[in-house]
């Protein structure tokens, strides 16, 4: 996105964990840990996207067979 220098994703740090996040953002502490995982900007660039295989859920209808919404029906005609 234009004008965005950085993005921070904080996953469920808990009530006390947010205090630590605030300290890191304000510069009160200098975290020196390493990332335990990486997150792809575009999921289609991650190898797992292609290696996960095909799985069909038995309790849902495929999106292609779902009933069309009213606006979709109007566009089709």
N, C-alpha and C positions, 0 to 999 in steps of 0.2 A: 504494500500500500504506500502511496505517496505520502511523505511527511512522517512516517513511522520509523523511528530509529531502532526500536527494540520491542520485544514482546516478552512478557513474563507469564508463565503458566505455573500456578501454585496449586498442587493437587492435595486437597484435604489435609492441611497441616494441623488442624485442630485449633482449639482456643488459644493455647499457649504458642503454637507454631506461628500464628500470624504476628505475634509480638516480635519473633525472630526475623520474620520477613520484613517487617517495618524497620528493624535495626539495620538490616542489610541494605535496604533501599535508601536510608538516610545517611549511610556511611559510618554509623556507630560501630559496626563490626565489619571485618573484611573476610568473608567466607572463603576458605581455600579448598573446599571439598570438590570432588569430581562428580560429574553427572553419572548416574547409574544407568541411564537410558537416554536415548535420543528420540526426538520427535520430528518427523518429516514435515516440512512446510506444505508439500503436496503429497498426499498419501499414495498417489500412483507412482511416485519415485522410490518408494520403499520396497525392497525385495519381498517382504512378507505379503504385500498386496497381490503379487502374482503367484507366490508359493503357497498361499493358504488353501488353494483347491476350491472345488465347488461344493457347496453344502446347501441343500434345500430343506427349509423348515417344513415340517409336516402339518403344522397348525396354522398356516397362513396361506393366503392366495398370492400367486405371483403378481407383481405390480402391473405386468402387461395385460393381465386378465381382469383387472379391477374395473368396476363400472366407471364410465366417463362422467366427469363433473359437468354441470350445466354449461359453464363457459366453454369447455372443450367440445361439447356437443354443438354449440352455436358456431364455433370456428369450423367444425367439420362440414357444416351445411352451407 
